[in-house]
Amino acid sequence: MRDERAEEELLRILRIVAPGTPLREGLEHIVRSESGALILIVDRPEVMEIAEGGFRLNADFSPAKLYELAKMDGSIILDQEIKKILAANTQLVPDLGIPSNETGIRHRTAERVARQTNAMVISISERRGVITIYRGSMKYVLRDLEVIFTKANQALQTLEKYRAVLDKVLTNLSITEFEDTVTMYEVCKVIQRMEMTNRVVREIRKYIVELGTEGRLITMQLEELVSNVESEGLLVIQDYSLVLEAKSARQIMNVIESWSSEDLLDLPLIARVLGYTGGSTIVEHDVSSRGFRILSKIPRLPVPVIENLVLSFDSLNRILNATLEELDEVEGIGETRARSIKEGLSRYWNQLLQERYR
């Protein structure tokens, strides 16, 4: 299952040490010089209690100063904002009873300090030049930028394939909505595909954070591929959920995001989280769209007007069959807007037909 808090904490840490930041520049200087280092980032005063000896500096941080201080044997202590070097050449003395799986003295100390204080600790291996970050029970090894670029590009290729499949199932759902022949299978398949796509997106966003200023091109490619996936997913849930009074579309999406990959493959489980009951045949049931997603395709149609339309007609099929006069009676819709709604729905239907027969 997805641990959202742990992911957010990891992303926050990666932003602190991302390429382009002063801290990362200092760390790279240390790695290139084949020196080791132990760096403690203090987020509250009591963390300083485990530091002994050395000397207090309270000097402005710079990459060059960090590199020079790393030549000494002891640890370096920085403030939470990475604005000040608080102390250098200190000895960190954590509780030796805290278990550690590390073998080297520096990494073992770093892990114990992180577990004891929940502070962020960075350990740089002298021989291997590996940067390892500890925070609480979390451990993360920074990877070479070329490796991350390779993984990010592979993930982008996967995302392109996922997006192509998602577009097909969305087109199919739209066609069946216009024809009023939707079953829960089409709805659940779209939600499943959207979450699969979003999981690749979240993985790529982690790579982007780790790449820092080097990840601009990946960011541009990602935004082009997934500009509206999440918003459209929420609209699908709004169209079909039976439990919107108890749970918002966002809350339902959060539940689905927390599932394992195996759970996500279970289409009846998706139907149940939307409020439907039944066994494995639940996905064969006929359902009708409220119309939120299709109406959002009409240019310059405000959200309050869409909500009024859905409230007034209760289903997309009734909106499609409504006359100009019936549309005109809805609050926020005059004769001109009623006509533009009819024309917009007609244009979108013709577009769907073209896509169907490609």
C-alpha positions as CSV (number, residue, x, y, z in Angstrom):
1,M,0.0,0.0,0.0
2,R,1.1,3.5,-0.7
3,D,2.5,5.4,2.3
4,E,1.7,9.0,1.4
5,R,3.5,10.6,4.4
6,A,6.7,8.7,3.7
7,E,6.6,9.7,0.0
8,E,6.1,13.3,0.9
9,E,8.9,13.2,3.4
10,L,11.3,11.6,0.9
11,L,10.4,14.3,-1.7
12,R,11.0,17.0,0.8
13,I,14.5,15.5,1.6
14,L,15.3,15.1,-2.1
15,R,14.5,18.8,-2.7
16,I,17.0,19.8,-0.1
17,V,19.8,17.8,-1.7
18,A,18.8,18.2,-5.4
19,P,21.2,19.3,-8.1
20,G,21.3,23.1,-8.2
21,T,21.1,23.5,-4.4
22,P,24.1,24.9,-2.5
23,L,24.1,21.7,-0.3
24,R,24.3,19.4,-3.3
25,E,27.1,21.4,-4.7
26,G,29.0,21.0,-1.4
27,L,28.3,17.3,-1.3
28,E,29.6,16.9,-4.9
29,H,32.8,18.7,-4.0
30,I,33.4,16.2,-1.1
31,V,32.7,13.2,-3.4
32,R,35.0,14.5,-6.1
33,S,37.8,15.0,-3.6
34,E,37.3,11.3,-2.5
35,S,36.7,12.5,1.1
36,G,34.1,11.2,3.5
37,A,31.8,13.2,5.6
38,L,29.1,13.0,8.3
39,I,26.6,15.9,8.2
40,L,23.8,16.4,10.7
41,I,21.0,18.8,9.9
42,V,19.5,20.1,13.1
43,D,15.7,20.9,13.2
44,R,15.4,21.5,16.9
45,P,17.9,22.5,19.7
46,E,17.8,19.2,21.7
47,V,19.4,17.3,18.8
48,M,22.6,19.1,19.6
49,E,22.8,17.2,22.9
50,I,24.3,14.1,21.2
51,A,27.2,16.2,19.8
52,E,30.5,16.4,21.8
53,G,33.7,18.2,21.2
54,G,34.7,20.1,18.1
55,F,34.0,23.8,17.8
56,R,31.0,26.0,17.3
57,L,31.0,28.2,14.2
58,N,27.6,29.7,13.5
59,A,29.0,30.8,10.1
60,D,27.2,31.4,6.9
61,F,26.9,28.2,4.8
62,S,28.7,27.9,1.5
63,P,29.6,24.8,-0.6
64,A,33.3,25.7,-0.3
65,K,33.2,25.9,3.5
66,L,31.4,22.6,3.7
67,Y,34.1,21.0,1.5
68,E,37.0,22.4,3.6
69,L,35.4,21.4,6.9
70,A,34.9,17.9,5.6
71,K,38.6,17.4,5.5
72,M,38.5,17.1,9.3
73,D,37.6,13.8,10.9
74,G,34.5,14.9,12.9
75,S,31.0,15.6,11.8
76,I,29.5,18.9,10.5
77,I,26.3,20.3,11.9
78,L,24.0,22.5,9.8
79,D,20.8,24.4,10.7
80,Q,17.5,23.3,9.2
81,E,17.4,25.9,6.5
82,I,21.0,25.1,5.4
83,K,21.9,28.7,6.0
84,K,24.4,28.3,8.8
85,I,27.2,25.9,9.7
86,L,26.6,25.5,13.4
87,A,29.6,23.3,14.4
88,A,32.4,21.2,12.9
89,N,34.8,18.5,13.9
90,T,32.2,17.2,16.5
91,Q,31.7,13.7,17.6
92,L,28.2,12.4,17.4
93,V,27.4,10.0,20.3
94,P,24.1,8.2,19.7
95,D,22.7,5.4,21.9
96,L,24.7,2.3,21.1
97,G,21.7,0.2,21.9
98,I,19.9,1.3,18.8
99,P,20.2,-1.5,16.2
100,S,22.0,-0.7,12.9
101,N,22.4,-2.8,9.8
102,E,25.3,-0.7,8.6
103,T,28.9,-2.0,8.6
104,G,31.0,1.2,8.4
105,I,31.5,3.3,11.5
106,R,30.3,6.5,9.8
107,H,27.2,5.0,8.3
108,R,26.4,3.1,11.5
109,T,26.6,6.4,13.5
110,A,24.5,8.2,10.9
111,E,21.8,5.6,11.1
112,R,21.7,5.6,14.9
113,V,21.6,9.4,15.1
114,A,18.7,9.5,12.6
115,R,16.7,6.8,14.5
116,Q,17.4,8.5,17.9
117,T,16.7,12.1,17.0
118,N,14.6,11.8,13.8
119,A,16.9,14.4,12.3
120,M,18.3,14.3,8.8
121,V,21.8,12.8,8.6
122,I,24.0,12.6,5.5
123,S,26.9,10.2,5.3
124,I,29.4,10.2,2.4
125,S,31.4,7.1,1.9
126,E,35.1,7.9,1.4
127,R,36.1,5.0,-0.8
128,R,32.9,4.6,-2.8
129,G,31.8,8.2,-3.0
130,V,28.2,7.2,-2.2
131,I,25.9,9.8,-0.6
132,T,23.4,8.1,1.9
133,I,20.6,10.0,3.6
134,Y,19.0,8.9,6.8
135,R,15.9,10.3,8.5
136,G,14.2,8.4,11.3
137,S,14.0,4.8,10.1
138,M,14.3,5.9,6.4
139,K,17.4,5.3,4.4
140,Y,17.9,6.6,0.8
141,V,21.0,6.3,-1.4
142,L,21.4,9.2,-3.9
143,R,21.9,7.8,-7.4
144,D,24.1,9.0,-10.2
145,L,22.3,11.5,-12.4
146,E,22.8,9.4,-15.5
147,V,21.1,6.5,-13.9
148,I,18.2,8.7,-12.9
149,F,17.9,10.2,-16.4
150,T,17.8,6.7,-17.8
151,K,15.1,5.5,-15.4
152,A,13.1,8.7,-16.0
153,N,13.2,8.3,-19.8
154,Q,12.2,4.7,-19.5
155,A,9.3,5.7,-17.2
156,L,8.3,8.4,-19.8
157,Q,8.1,5.7,-22.5
158,T,5.9,3.6,-20.3
159,L,3.7,6.6,-19.5
160,E,3.2,7.3,-23.3
161,K,1.9,3.7,-23.7
162,Y,-0.3,4.0,-20.6
163,R,-1.7,7.3,-21.8
164,A,-2.5,5.9,-25.3
165,V,-4.5,3.0,-23.6
166,L,-6.2,5.5,-21.3
167,D,-7.2,7.7,-24.2
168,K,-8.8,4.7,-25.9
169,V,-10.8,3.6,-22.8
170,L,-11.9,7.2,-22.2
171,T,-13.1,7.5,-25.8
172,N,-15.0,4.3,-25.4
173,L,-16.6,5.5,-22.2
174,S,-17.6,8.8,-23.8
175,I,-19.2,7.0,-26.8
176,T,-21.2,4.6,-24.5
177,E,-22.3,7.6,-22.4
178,F,-23.7,9.4,-25.5
179,E,-25.5,6.1,-26.4
180,D,-26.6,5.5,-22.8
181,T,-25.1,2.0,-22.9
182,V,-22.5,2.3,-20.1
183,T,-21.8,-0.6,-17.8
184,M,-19.8,-0.6,-14.6
185,Y,-17.0,-2.4,-16.5
186,E,-16.3,0.7,-18.7
187,V,-16.3,3.0,-15.6
188,C,-14.1,0.8,-13.5
189,K,-11.7,0.2,-16.4
190,V,-11.2,4.0,-16.9
191,I,-10.6,4.5,-13.1
192,Q,-8.2,1.6,-13.1
193,R,-6.3,2.9,-16.1
194,M,-6.2,6.4,-14.6
195,E,-4.7,5.2,-11.4
196,M,-2.1,3.1,-13.2
197,T,-1.1,6.1,-15.2
198,N,-0.9,8.3,-12.1
199,R,1.4,5.8,-10.4
200,V,3.9,6.1,-13.3
201,V,3.5,9.9,-13.0
202,R,4.3,9.9,-9.3
203,E,7.4,7.8,-10.0
204,I,8.6,10.3,-12.6
205,R,7.9,13.2,-10.3
206,K,10.2,11.6,-7.8
207,Y,12.9,11.4,-10.4
208,I,12.3,15.1,-11.3
209,V,12.8,16.1,-7.7
210,E,16.0,14.1,-7.5
211,L,17.3,15.7,-10.7
212,G,16.7,19.2,-9.4
213,T,17.6,21.8,-12.0
214,E,18.7,19.0,-14.4
215,G,15.1,17.8,-14.7
216,R,13.5,20.7,-16.6
217,L,13.2,18.8,-19.9
218,I,11.6,15.7,-18.2
219,T,9.1,18.1,-16.5
220,M,8.0,19.6,-19.8
221,Q,7.5,16.1,-21.3
222,L,5.6,15.0,-18.3
223,E,3.2,17.9,-18.2
224,E,2.5,17.5,-21.9
225,L,1.5,13.9,-21.3
226,V,-0.7,14.2,-18.2
227,S,-2.1,17.8,-18.2
228,N,-5.6,16.7,-17.4
229,V,-5.5,13.1,-16.2
230,E,-6.2,13.7,-12.5
231,S,-9.0,16.2,-13.1
232,E,-10.7,13.9,-15.5
233,G,-10.5,11.0,-13.1
234,L,-12.2,13.1,-10.4
235,L,-15.0,13.9,-12.9
236,V,-15.5,10.2,-13.7
237,I,-15.9,9.5,-10.0
238,Q,-18.4,12.5,-9.7
239,D,-20.4,11.0,-12.6
240,Y,-20.8,7.5,-11.1
241,S,-20.2,7.5,-7.4
242,L,-23.2,6.7,-5.2
243,V,-21.5,7.9,-2.0
244,L,-20.7,11.6,-2.8
245,E,-22.6,12.8,0.2
246,A,-20.4,10.8,2.5
247,K,-17.1,11.0,0.5
248,S,-15.9,13.5,-2.0
249,A,-14.4,12.4,-5.3
250,R,-11.0,13.4,-4.0
251,Q,-11.4,11.1,-0.9
252,I,-12.5,8.2,-3.1
253,M,-9.5,8.8,-5.3
254,N,-7.2,8.8,-2.2
255,V,-8.6,5.4,-1.2
256,I,-7.9,3.9,-4.6
257,E,-4.4,5.4,-4.5
258,S,-3.7,3.6,-1.3
259,W,-4.4,0.2,-2.8
260,S,-1.8,-2.4,-3.8
261,S,-1.2,-3.2,-7.4
262,E,-3.2,-6.5,-6.9
263,D,-6.2,-4.6,-5.5
264,L,-6.2,-2.2,-8.4
265,L,-6.7,-5.1,-10.8
266,D,-9.9,-6.0,-9.0
267,L,-12.6,-4.2,-11.0
268,P,-15.5,-5.2,-8.6
269,L,-13.5,-3.6,-5.8
270,I,-13.4,-0.3,-7.7
271,A,-17.2,-0.6,-8.1
272,R,-17.7,-1.1,-4.4
273,V,-15.6,1.9,-3.4
274,L,-18.0,3.9,-5.6
275,G,-20.9,2.6,-3.5
276,Y,-22.2,-0.3,-5.6
277,T,-23.0,-3.6,-4.0
278,G,-22.8,-7.2,-5.4
279,G,-20.4,-10.0,-6.3
280,S,-18.1,-10.4,-9.2
281,T,-21.0,-9.7,-11.7
282,I,-21.3,-6.1,-10.3
283,V,-19.3,-4.8,-13.3
284,E,-22.0,-6.0,-15.7
285,H,-24.6,-3.6,-14.3
286,D,-25.9,-0.8,-16.5
287,V,-25.2,2.7,-15.1
288,S,-25.9,6.3,-16.3
289,S,-23.5,9.2,-16.3
290,R,-24.5,12.4,-14.4
291,G,-22.7,14.4,-17.1
292,F,-20.0,16.3,-15.3
293,R,-17.1,15.0,-17.5
294,I,-18.8,15.4,-20.9
295,L,-20.2,18.9,-20.1
296,S,-16.6,19.9,-19.1
297,K,-15.6,19.3,-22.7
298,I,-17.8,22.3,-23.8
299,P,-15.6,25.4,-24.1
300,R,-16.2,28.3,-21.8
301,L,-19.0,26.5,-19.8
302,P,-18.5,27.5,-16.1
303,V,-18.5,24.9,-13.4
304,P,-21.5,26.4,-11.6
305,V,-23.5,26.1,-14.8
306,I,-22.5,22.5,-15.2
307,E,-23.5,21.8,-11.6
308,N,-26.9,23.5,-12.2
309,L,-27.4,21.4,-15.3
310,V,-26.6,18.1,-13.5
311,L,-28.8,19.1,-10.6
312,S,-31.7,20.0,-12.9
313,F,-31.6,16.9,-15.2
314,D,-29.8,14.3,-13.0
315,S,-28.3,12.4,-16.0
316,L,-26.4,13.1,-19.2
317,N,-29.0,11.3,-21.3
318,R,-31.7,13.7,-20.2
319,I,-29.4,16.7,-20.9
320,L,-28.7,15.3,-24.4
321,N,-32.4,15.0,-25.1
322,A,-33.4,18.3,-23.6
323,T,-34.8,21.0,-25.8
324,L,-33.4,24.5,-26.1
325,E,-36.4,25.8,-24.0
326,E,-35.7,23.2,-21.2
327,L,-32.0,24.2,-21.1
328,D,-32.9,27.8,-21.1
329,E,-35.0,27.3,-17.9
330,V,-31.8,26.2,-15.9
331,E,-30.3,29.0,-13.8
332,G,-27.3,30.6,-15.5
333,I,-28.3,29.5,-19.0
334,G,-29.9,31.9,-21.5
335,E,-30.9,31.2,-25.0
336,T,-27.4,31.8,-26.4
337,R,-25.7,29.5,-23.9
338,A,-28.4,26.8,-24.4
339,R,-27.6,26.9,-28.1
340,S,-23.9,26.7,-27.5
341,I,-24.4,23.7,-25.2
342,K,-26.3,21.9,-27.8
343,E,-23.7,22.7,-30.5
344,G,-20.8,21.8,-28.2
345,L,-22.3,18.4,-27.4
346,S,-22.9,17.8,-31.1
347,R,-19.4,18.7,-32.0
348,Y,-17.9,16.5,-29.3
349,W,-20.1,13.5,-30.5
350,N,-18.9,14.0,-34.1
351,Q,-15.3,14.1,-32.8
352,L,-15.9,10.8,-30.9
353,L,-17.3,9.2,-34.1
354,Q,-14.2,10.1,-36.0
355,E,-12.0,8.6,-33.3
356,R,-14.1,5.5,-33.2
357,Y,-13.6,4.7,-36.9
358,R,-9.9,5.6,-37.2
